Amino acid sequence: MHITQHTINTPYMVGPVHCYTAELGGDLVLFDTGPPTADGQRYLKEHVDFGRLRHVLVTHCHIDHWGLACWLSEQTGAAIYLPYRDCLKVTRHDERMESMYGLLADKGFGPDYIEALRQSMERNQLFPPLPKEYLIAERDIPDHLGIEVLGCPGHSQSDLVYACDEWAVTGDTLLRGIFQSPLLDIDLEAGGRFRNYEAYSATLLKLASLRDRRILPGHRHTVESVDSIILFYVTKMLQRVGQMRPYSREEDIAEIIRRLFGGVLNDAFHIYLKASEIMFMKDFLEQPDLLRASLEEIGLFDDVAEHFCRAVGL
């Protein structure tokens, strides 16, 4: 079953993004869209047969992966499939953002910082409009396409992996050589903060199920080993926990960042990413056995046991 990789430049710090096309069940399918730029539009027009495009499947609604979904809907009439939790985030955007700013205020961030983050979020247009018509990926993808949808939250709360027998389009869940901060976010279903450490611990079991498939990532190079990516991510996290652990009882996240980085971090969005990472690590230190159990189940705990013990202070 042939699948084609398309690489589109983006203006963001993540660099170029990969999209993919495949002929499935007789239909042309596009996985992710690239950014909402003129270059992105031009690339898709030149490399994707819009007259035959029937389905657009989005792994997660970060702007470099779904920025052209609305435009493609208008240009092609293809069905657009979006992750359920991302649809909630977009339709309830104002509520979500105000709740997240409130969460940051509770964690020690002052009004000046929150206003700077608000302006950064609005300036970078991280939330393009939804298409007029869209479907829910976890529920509505036709059976004849033969696609398994795996919910793999951790990087964001809505990451999806689209898998067939031979390959899996993984978006930002498996990236070679890139450590990603799990994003601090609001759980619009359950209320309160989204518990991405718990989600990621469960996601590891699903990622391990992809070991025998060709991994098609959202950025950089093809992934040769699922295990190597999991071990890279977990090892990096455990190493950073060791640096943060002396401050782990401090509830003021802004203060932890000040102690760790002094005045080095100035960009509001970068500080938000670091706050996300610190919350994830604090959650780990409160329940380290969650991660250990997942790693043991997929046979990888021994590879990180030394880092794990050091991180939890054993």
N, C-alpha and C positions, 0 to 999 in steps of 0.2 A: 504494500500500500504506500504510494509515493506521497511525500509531503514536501513542500518547498518553503525555504526560509527567505524572508524579505527583511532587509536591514535598512532602517530609516533613521537619519540623523535627527537629533532633538536639540533644543536650546538649553536643556537642563543638565545639572551636574552628573546625572546618571549616564550621559552620553547616548550613543545610538541604541535603538530598541529593535528587537526582532518581532516580526509578525510572521504568520504561517498560513499557507493555503493548501487545501487538500480536496480531492474528489472523494466524497463519502456518500454511499448510497445513491450514486448518480447525481449528487448535488455539489456545487462548488461552495466550499466553506472557508471563511477567513477567521483566523484566531488573532484577536487583538487588532488595533487599528493604527497605532502610531499617534503622534501628537497633532494637535489642531494647528498645523502650520501650512503655508503654501507649498513648501517642499514635500510635506507629507501627502497632501492632496495630489500633487503632481506625480509622486512616486506611485501611489495606488492606481491612478488613472493609467499609467504606463505599464504596470506589471500585473494588474488584476482585471479579469474580464468582467466589467460591470454588468454586461448584458446577461451573464450566466450566474452571477453571484446570488446565492439564495439565503445564506446564513452567516451572521457575524457573531462570534462567540468571544466574550470579554472575560479575561482571567480575573481582573480586579479594576476598579474604577480610579486608578491613578492616571493623571492626565496623559502620560506618555503611552499608556496602554489602551485608553478608550477615548482619547480626545476627538477622534473623527467619527465616533459612532453616530451622532446626530446627522452629520454631513453625509455619511454613507447611506443612512436611511432615506434621506432626501434624494440622493443621486441614483440609488440603485433599487430601492424598494425591498431590499433584503431584510429578512427578519433579524432583529437585534436582540441578543440574549445577554442579560446583565445579572450579576450576583445579587441575591435577594437583599443581603445586608447593605450593599452599596446603594440599592434603590432607596432603602430607608434613609441612608445618610444624605442622599441628594434631595429627596422630597421633604425631609425634615431638617434641612441644612441649618437654618437659623437656630432652631432649638438645640441641635447638636453642638454647634459652635459656642453658643452661650453657656451651655452646660460644661463644655470643656474648658472655657475660660474660667468658669467658677471652680472647676477642679484644680486648675493651676493656681488660682488664688489661694485655695485651701492648702496648697503645698508650698506656700511661701513666696509666690511670684507677685510682685506689686503691680499697681495699675499702669505704670509707665511701660513695663515689659509687656503686659497683656495687650495694651494698645499697639505696641510695636509689632507683636505677633499678628494681631488682627489685620493691620495694614499689610504685612507680608503675605498673609493668606489671600487677601483680596487682590493684591498686586500680581501675585503669581498665578491667578486664575486656576486654582487647583480643582475647581468644581464646575466643569462645563455643564450646559443644560442637558437634560435627558431628551432622547428622541421623543417625538409625539406619541409614537407607539413602540412598545418594547415588550419583551417576554422575560420570564424569570428562568435563568439558566438551570437552577437545581430542579425545576419542575417541568419545563415546557419544551426541552430539546427533543425532537422527534426520534423515536426508537430506530428508524431505518438508517440514521447516521452512524449507529454503532458506537456511540461515545459514552464513556463512563465519566460522571462528574464527581470529583472528590473535593469536599470542603476541607481546605488546609489552612485555617487561620493561624496567625502568628506574626508575620510581617505586617499584615493588616487583618482586620477581623473578618474579611470577606474573600480572601484568596481562594480561587478555584483552580484545580488541575483538571484538564481535559485529556482523558486517556483512551487509547485504542489498544488493540492487542500488541502492536509492535512499538508504539511510541507514546509519549505524553508531553503535552504542551503545558509547561509549569509556571509561566509568568515569572514572578519574583520569588517563588518559594525555594528554588534551587539555583543559586547563582555561584559560579566558580570564583573564588577569591574575593568575594564581596561580603563583608559583615554588615548586616542590616539591623538598625534599631527597630524592634517591634513598636509600632506606633501607639502612643498613648491616645485612647479614644473613649467614647461614650457608648455604652450598650443601650441602644434605643429600644430593645425588646425587654430586657430585664431591669433596666434602669441602673444608674451608677456607672462606675468605670468598667470598661471591657477587660476581662481577666485574660490577657493574652499569654501569660506564662502557662496557665492551665491549658489554654487552647493549643499552644505550641507543643506541649508535652504529649497531647493526644495526636497532634498532626504528625509527629515523628513516626508513629505506627503506620500511617497512610503513606508517607513518603517512602518508607522501607518496602512497601508493596510494589514500588515502581522499579525495583532493582534490575529486572530483566528487560526493561523497555528502554528505547532510545529517548533520552531526555532532550527536550527542545526548550531551552531557557529564554527568558525575556531580554537578557543582556549578555554581552561578552561571548565566551566560547562555549562550544558544546560540552556538556557534562559527561565525563567518561565513567564516573562512579558516584552513585547516590550516597554511598557510605562516606566517601571522602568529603562531600559537601556537608553532610550532617556533622561529621567529626570536626571539620573546620569551624563551623558555626558554633557548636557547643564548646569546643576548646577555647575559642576567642572569648565567648561569654564567661566561661569559668575563670579565665585569666583576669578579666576585667572585674569580676566579683571580688577577687583577691585585693584589688586596688581600692574598691569601694567599701569593703566589709568593715573597716574601722569606723565608718560613718553610718552604718546600716541602721542603727537605732534612731538616727536623726530623722524626724518626720518632715522637716523643712527641706524639700528637694532643692529649692533654690540655694539654700545654704550649703548643701552637699556639693553642688556644682561650683560654688564659689571656693570651697576648700580644695576641691580637686584641680580646678583649672585657673583659679585666680581671675585675672582680667583678660585671659586669652580668648575666651568665647564672647563674641559681641553680637553676632547675627542672631536675630530673634528666632528664626526657624531652626538654626543649628542648635540653639539652646533647647528648643522644644524636642528635637531629636535626642539630645543627651538626657533630658528629663524622662523621655519615654524609656530609654535604655536603663536608667537607674531604677525606675519603678518596676521594670521587668526583673531586674536583679534582686531587688528587695523582696519581691514575691517569691523568687527562687529560694532565698535564704529562709523564708518563713515555712516553705514546704519543699525542701530539696528532694524528698523521696518520690515526688511526682516525676521529676525528670529521671531520676535513677531507675525507677520502675520501667519507664518507656525504653530507656537505653538497654536495660537488661533484656527486655522482651525482644528487641531487635538485634541482640547480640553484640552491642557496641560499648557496653559500660566498661569493660576491662581496658579498652583503648584510652579512656579518659579518666580512669579511676584515680590516678595520682592528682590530676587537676581538680577533680571533684572533691577529694578529701582536703586538699589545700584550701579550696574555695570555702568550704563549710567549717574550716578550722580544726580538722581532725589530724 
